[in-house]
Amino acid sequence: MKIELKRASEPAAPTDGLRILVDRFWPRGIKKENLACQIWAKKVAPSDELRHFFHDDPEGNWEEFRKRYSKELSDNDNFTALAAQIAAEKPACVTLVYAFRNTEHNNAVVMREALKSAL
């Protein structure tokens, strides 16, 4: 199964498969009907404390953020349930949708790594 990443501002495509919004808050300026996500996994997004830590310095805090968010995901029953749901549905592709502007350093990157391990 492919796990892709896409910014919320990018249009949905038929090849996206199962689209999951992985942010705690709804993306600014985007109507719910335009995002086309089947799941909003806000309970598996980074904690407020970790999110604030990361947003203070995304580049400088990246490695520590990855480590701490991976730990949060491994301890999160909602993440386990999400992985089980994905495994049961067996989509050809899962697209993790996020709002952060940095395409290389964001929570969706870490979640993709965790999902690959869990699936």
SULFENJO-V304296 format. One record per backbone hydrogen bond with DSSP energy under -0.5 kcal/mol. NH is the residue of the N-H (numbers start at 1). CO is the residue of the C=O. If there is no record, write none. Layout:
NH:CO  NH:CO
//
This chain:
2:92  4:2  4:94  6:96  8:98  10:7  16:13  17:14  18:93  19:17  20:95  21:39  22:20  22:97  30:27  31:29  34:31  35:31  35:32  36:32  38:19  39:19  41:21  41:39  42:40  44:41  45:42  51:47  52:48  53:49  54:50  55:51  56:52  57:53  57:54  61:57  62:59  65:61  66:62  67:63  68:64  69:65  70:66  71:67  72:68  73:69  74:70  75:71  76:73  77:75  80:76  81:77  82:78  83:79  84:80  85:81  86:82  87:83  88:84  89:85  90:86  91:86  94:2  95:18  96:4  96:94  97:20  97:95  98:6  103:101  106:104  109:106  110:106  111:107  112:108  113:109  114:110  115:111  116:112  117:113  118:114  119:115
//
